[in-house]
Amino acid sequence: MKNNNLSNLQRSLIFLSGILLVVVLFVPLWQIELAAPQYPEGLVLKMYPHKIAGNVDIINGLNHYIGMKTLHTNDFIEFTVLPYIVGFFALLCFIVALQKKRKWLIVLFTLFVIFGIVAMIDFWRWEYAYGHDLNPEAPIQVPGMAYQPPLIGYKQLLNFGAYSIPDIGGWLFILVGLLLLTVLLIPVINKKRNNMLIRKTTVAAMFILIMGLSACNSGPQPIKLGTDACTFCKMTIADRNFGAEILTKKGKAFKFDDTHCMVAYRKKDLDTNNIKTVYFINFLDPHNFIEADKVYLLKSAELHSPMGGNTAAFENEEDLKMTRDKVAGDEITLEQLFKTGDE
């Protein structure tokens, strides 16, 4: 007789899914980040299950000029019902774990997938209306222009770059879906391969979650030669050896092809109170970064950096001296480098 009861492992994973959904109620589900020259730090719109948060007032002020509707939590029925829907799925997870019946697991997974599809369609519908239903009397009008944000990924909207991606709650939703799928597939695989499938699928699910959460990663971002442009001079970065990067407290990275550009941008275009860390490319190992408080700097006219900063960064004094034996130059401090921006 076929056993339709859930194993202890399956029940544990379902119970874990319920706990994760409870967490979803208290963290943002999605975020849309806007970046433009006049807002180098960026603006962010965060969507929780029950509200809109982030730089809502500033975004609403900008929307007025191009005729887009202002955003208010009370205008969306979704923020009223969504907490109850998430709570329903969390409760259903706990019930299925206690019931131990596979048929209830199938019901849970089916409803969860249907909800995910409907939620994304509703989100796209909202974005479409938000970007296309414009006030014909707006101060700024561009014929044929629509401002629909991307469902996921990046899109240029006039001088703003819009980046849409799941936030912590969204990645938790994806993880729950993967966990429920894993639980559903366990009996399908023969007993010999069962444990291997569990391990691989669970590891894959955790990897996806970690990669998603890495969107909030506090470390520097790799500089892509021939693709990334210097934030200050707008030139495509072609020489990595003299590059630098500024990371803000919000996690936004500004990339530069030369220390000259980094210093100038830091001085003129960025509130230093918002800076978290400054990184320099290691001159002798350009695949690695050096934090500003650990860097050794050599300035030499013989280095010929892209924008004339002619300053190389090293992770220790021995490397600096080895390079100075080959080119005439002076060791400078970080404070001296930043003072060049005052000249």
C-alpha positions as CSV (number, residue, x, y, z in Angstrom):
1,M,0.0,0.0,0.0
2,K,1.3,3.4,-1.0
3,N,2.4,5.6,1.9
4,N,0.9,9.1,1.5
5,N,2.2,10.4,4.8
6,L,4.9,13.0,5.0
7,S,8.3,12.1,6.6
8,N,9.7,14.0,9.5
9,L,12.2,15.7,7.2
10,Q,9.4,16.8,4.9
11,R,7.4,18.1,7.8
12,S,10.4,20.0,9.1
13,L,11.0,21.7,5.8
14,I,7.3,22.7,5.6
15,F,7.4,24.0,9.1
16,L,10.5,26.0,8.3
17,S,8.7,27.5,5.3
18,G,5.9,28.7,7.6
19,I,8.4,30.4,9.8
20,L,10.1,32.1,6.8
21,L,6.7,33.4,5.7
22,V,6.1,34.9,9.1
23,V,9.4,36.7,8.7
24,V,8.2,38.0,5.4
25,L,5.5,40.0,7.2
26,F,8.1,42.3,8.7
27,V,10.6,42.9,5.9
28,P,10.4,44.6,2.5
29,L,9.3,42.4,-0.4
30,W,10.6,44.4,-3.3
31,Q,12.6,47.5,-4.1
32,I,13.0,49.9,-7.0
33,E,16.1,52.0,-6.9
34,L,16.4,55.2,-9.0
35,A,19.7,56.8,-9.8
36,A,20.4,60.1,-11.7
37,P,23.2,62.7,-11.7
38,Q,21.3,65.0,-9.4
39,Y,20.8,62.1,-6.9
40,P,24.2,60.3,-6.9
41,E,23.2,58.5,-3.7
42,G,20.1,57.2,-5.4
43,L,16.4,57.1,-4.4
44,V,14.8,53.9,-3.3
45,L,11.2,52.7,-3.1
46,K,10.6,49.8,-0.8
47,M,7.4,47.7,-0.8
48,Y,6.5,45.9,2.4
49,P,3.5,43.6,2.6
50,H,1.6,46.4,4.3
51,K,3.1,49.7,3.1
52,I,5.3,51.7,0.8
53,A,8.5,53.0,2.3
54,G,11.7,54.7,1.3
55,N,12.1,58.0,-0.4
56,V,8.4,58.2,-1.2
57,D,8.0,62.0,-0.7
58,I,10.9,62.9,-3.0
59,I,9.8,60.5,-5.7
60,N,6.2,61.8,-5.5
61,G,7.6,65.3,-5.9
62,L,9.5,64.3,-9.1
63,N,6.5,62.4,-10.4
64,H,4.5,65.6,-10.4
65,Y,6.6,67.2,-13.0
66,I,6.2,64.3,-15.5
67,G,2.5,63.7,-14.7
68,M,2.8,60.4,-12.9
69,K,0.5,59.6,-10.0
70,T,1.8,60.1,-6.5
71,L,2.2,57.0,-4.4
72,H,0.3,56.4,-1.2
73,T,-0.2,53.2,0.7
74,N,-3.9,53.8,1.2
75,D,-4.4,53.9,-2.6
76,F,-3.5,50.2,-3.0
77,I,-5.9,47.4,-1.9
78,E,-2.9,45.0,-2.1
79,F,-1.3,46.5,1.1
80,T,-4.5,45.7,3.0
81,V,-5.0,42.1,1.9
82,L,-1.4,41.0,1.3
83,P,-0.5,40.6,5.1
84,Y,-3.5,38.3,5.4
85,I,-2.5,36.2,2.4
86,V,1.0,35.8,3.6
87,G,-0.3,34.9,7.1
88,F,-2.7,32.4,5.4
89,F,0.1,30.6,3.7
90,A,2.2,30.6,6.9
91,L,-0.7,29.1,8.8
92,L,-1.3,26.6,6.0
93,C,2.3,25.5,6.2
94,F,1.9,24.7,9.9
95,I,-1.3,22.9,9.3
96,V,0.2,20.7,6.5
97,A,3.2,19.9,8.7
98,L,0.8,18.7,11.4
99,Q,-1.6,16.9,9.1
100,K,1.3,14.8,7.6
101,K,-0.7,14.2,4.4
102,R,0.8,14.6,0.9
103,K,-2.4,15.7,-0.6
104,W,-2.5,18.8,1.5
105,L,1.1,19.5,0.5
106,I,0.0,19.4,-3.1
107,V,-2.8,21.8,-2.3
108,L,-0.3,24.1,-0.5
109,F,2.2,24.1,-3.3
110,T,-0.4,24.6,-6.0
111,L,-2.0,27.6,-4.3
112,F,1.5,29.1,-3.5
113,V,2.5,28.9,-7.2
114,I,-0.8,30.4,-8.4
115,F,-0.4,33.2,-5.9
116,G,3.1,33.9,-7.0
117,I,2.0,34.2,-10.7
118,V,-1.0,36.3,-9.9
119,A,1.1,38.6,-7.7
120,M,3.7,39.2,-10.5
121,I,0.9,39.9,-13.0
122,D,-0.7,42.4,-10.6
123,F,2.7,44.0,-10.0
124,W,3.3,44.4,-13.8
125,R,-0.3,45.8,-14.2
126,W,0.4,48.3,-11.5
127,E,3.7,49.4,-13.1
128,Y,2.1,49.7,-16.5
129,A,-0.7,52.0,-15.2
130,Y,1.8,53.9,-13.1
131,G,4.1,54.5,-16.1
132,H,1.5,55.1,-18.8
133,D,-1.5,56.9,-17.1
134,L,0.1,60.4,-17.2
135,N,-1.4,63.8,-16.4
136,P,-1.8,65.6,-19.8
137,E,-1.2,68.9,-18.1
138,A,2.2,67.9,-16.5
139,P,4.9,70.6,-16.7
140,I,7.3,68.2,-18.5
141,Q,5.9,66.2,-21.4
142,V,7.8,64.0,-23.8
143,P,5.7,62.8,-26.7
144,G,5.4,59.0,-26.8
145,M,7.3,58.6,-23.6
146,A,6.2,56.2,-20.9
147,Y,7.7,55.7,-17.5
148,Q,6.9,52.1,-16.7
149,P,9.6,50.7,-14.3
150,P,11.0,47.3,-15.1
151,L,9.3,44.3,-13.6
152,I,12.8,43.0,-12.7
153,G,16.2,44.3,-13.8
154,Y,17.3,47.6,-15.2
155,K,15.7,50.2,-17.4
156,Q,16.6,53.8,-18.4
157,L,13.8,56.4,-17.9
158,L,15.0,59.8,-19.2
159,N,18.0,60.7,-17.0
160,F,17.0,58.2,-14.3
161,G,18.2,54.6,-14.2
162,A,15.5,52.3,-12.6
163,Y,16.6,49.0,-11.0
164,S,13.9,46.6,-9.8
165,I,14.7,43.6,-7.8
166,P,13.3,41.4,-4.9
167,D,14.2,42.6,-1.5
168,I,14.6,40.3,1.5
169,G,11.0,39.3,1.7
170,G,10.9,38.5,-2.1
171,W,14.0,36.3,-1.8
172,L,12.4,34.5,1.2
173,F,9.3,33.9,-1.0
174,I,11.5,32.3,-3.6
175,L,13.2,30.2,-1.0
176,V,9.9,29.0,0.4
177,G,8.8,28.0,-3.1
178,L,12.0,26.0,-3.6
179,L,11.7,24.3,-0.2
180,L,8.1,23.3,-1.0
181,L,9.1,22.0,-4.4
182,T,11.9,20.0,-2.7
183,V,9.5,18.5,-0.2
184,L,7.1,17.6,-3.0
185,L,9.8,15.8,-5.1
186,I,11.3,13.8,-2.3
187,P,9.1,10.7,-2.7
188,V,9.4,10.8,-6.5
189,I,13.1,10.0,-6.4
190,N,14.2,6.5,-5.4
191,K,15.5,6.0,-1.9
192,K,19.1,5.6,-3.0
193,R,19.2,9.1,-4.6
194,N,16.8,10.7,-2.2
195,N,19.4,12.2,0.3
196,M,21.5,13.5,-2.6
197,L,18.5,15.3,-4.1
198,I,17.6,16.8,-0.8
199,R,21.1,18.1,-0.2
200,K,21.6,19.5,-3.7
201,T,18.2,21.2,-3.9
202,T,18.5,22.6,-0.4
203,V,22.0,23.9,-1.1
204,A,20.8,25.4,-4.4
205,A,17.9,27.1,-2.6
206,M,20.1,28.6,0.0
207,F,22.6,29.7,-2.6
208,I,19.8,31.6,-4.5
209,L,18.8,33.2,-1.2
210,I,22.3,34.2,-0.4
211,M,22.9,35.6,-3.9
212,G,19.7,37.6,-3.5
213,L,20.7,39.0,-0.2
214,S,24.1,39.9,-1.7
215,A,22.3,42.8,-3.4
216,C,22.8,44.4,0.0
217,N,26.5,43.3,0.0
218,S,28.7,45.9,1.7
219,G,31.8,45.0,-0.3
220,P,33.2,46.6,-3.5
221,Q,31.9,45.6,-6.9
222,P,34.3,44.3,-9.6
223,I,35.3,46.9,-12.3
224,K,34.5,45.5,-15.7
225,L,37.0,46.8,-18.3
226,G,35.5,48.1,-21.5
227,T,32.0,48.1,-20.0
228,D,31.9,50.2,-16.8
229,A,32.2,53.9,-17.2
230,C,34.0,56.2,-14.7
231,T,31.3,58.0,-12.6
232,F,33.1,61.3,-12.8
233,C,34.6,61.7,-16.3
234,K,32.2,59.2,-18.0
235,M,35.0,57.6,-19.9
236,T,34.9,53.8,-20.3
237,I,37.3,52.3,-17.9
238,A,40.1,50.7,-19.9
239,D,43.0,50.6,-17.4
240,R,42.2,48.8,-14.1
241,N,45.5,49.5,-12.4
242,F,44.6,53.0,-11.3
243,G,41.0,52.5,-10.5
244,A,39.1,53.3,-7.3
245,E,35.6,52.9,-5.9
246,I,33.5,54.7,-3.4
247,L,30.8,52.6,-1.5
248,T,28.1,54.6,0.2
249,K,26.2,53.7,3.4
250,K,23.3,52.6,1.2
251,G,25.5,50.1,-0.6
252,K,25.8,52.0,-3.9
253,A,29.1,51.8,-5.7
254,F,30.7,54.6,-7.7
255,K,33.5,53.4,-10.0
256,F,36.5,55.5,-11.2
257,D,39.3,55.0,-13.7
258,D,41.7,57.2,-11.8
259,T,42.3,58.4,-8.3
260,H,42.0,62.0,-9.8
261,C,38.4,61.3,-10.7
262,M,37.6,59.7,-7.4
263,V,39.0,62.6,-5.4
264,A,37.2,65.2,-7.6
265,Y,33.8,63.4,-7.4
266,R,34.2,62.9,-3.6
267,K,34.9,66.7,-3.3
268,K,32.3,68.1,-5.6
269,D,29.4,65.7,-6.1
270,L,29.1,63.5,-3.0
271,D,28.3,64.2,0.7
272,T,31.2,62.7,2.5
273,N,28.9,61.9,5.4
274,N,27.2,59.3,3.2
275,I,30.5,57.5,2.3
276,K,31.0,54.1,4.0
277,T,34.3,53.0,2.4
278,V,36.8,54.1,-0.3
279,Y,38.6,51.4,-2.1
280,F,41.7,51.5,-4.4
281,I,42.7,49.0,-7.0
282,N,45.9,47.2,-6.1
283,F,48.5,48.4,-8.7
284,L,50.4,45.1,-8.6
285,D,47.3,42.9,-8.3
286,P,44.4,44.7,-10.2
287,H,41.9,42.0,-9.4
288,N,41.9,43.0,-5.8
289,F,40.8,46.1,-3.8
290,I,42.5,47.8,-0.9
291,E,40.6,49.7,1.8
292,A,41.5,53.3,2.1
293,D,42.7,53.0,5.7
294,K,45.1,50.2,4.7
295,V,46.5,51.7,1.5
296,Y,50.0,52.9,0.6
297,L,50.1,55.5,-2.2
298,L,52.9,56.4,-4.7
299,K,52.6,59.5,-6.9
300,S,54.8,59.6,-9.9
301,A,54.6,61.4,-13.3
302,E,56.1,58.3,-14.8
303,L,53.0,56.2,-14.0
304,H,50.8,57.8,-16.7
305,S,47.4,57.1,-15.3
306,P,44.3,57.7,-17.5
307,M,43.3,61.1,-16.1
308,G,46.6,62.4,-14.8
309,G,46.3,61.4,-11.2
310,N,49.4,59.3,-11.6
311,T,48.9,57.7,-8.3
312,A,49.2,54.0,-7.6
313,A,47.9,52.0,-4.6
314,F,49.7,49.2,-2.8
315,E,48.7,47.0,0.1
316,N,52.1,47.2,1.8
317,E,55.2,49.4,2.0
318,E,57.5,46.7,0.4
319,D,55.4,46.7,-2.8
320,L,55.5,50.5,-2.9
321,K,59.3,50.6,-2.5
322,M,59.7,47.9,-5.2
323,T,57.8,50.0,-7.7
324,R,59.5,53.2,-6.6
325,D,62.8,51.6,-7.5
326,K,61.5,51.5,-11.1
327,V,59.8,54.9,-11.3
328,A,60.8,58.2,-9.7
329,G,58.1,59.3,-7.3
330,D,57.0,60.1,-3.7
331,E,55.0,58.3,-1.2
332,I,51.9,60.3,-0.2
333,T,49.3,59.9,2.5
334,L,45.6,59.5,2.0
335,E,45.0,62.9,3.5
336,Q,47.5,64.4,1.0
337,L,45.6,62.7,-1.9
338,F,42.3,64.1,-0.8
339,K,43.7,67.6,-0.4
340,T,44.5,67.6,-4.1
341,G,40.7,67.9,-4.6
342,D,40.9,71.3,-2.8
343,E,43.4,72.7,-5.2
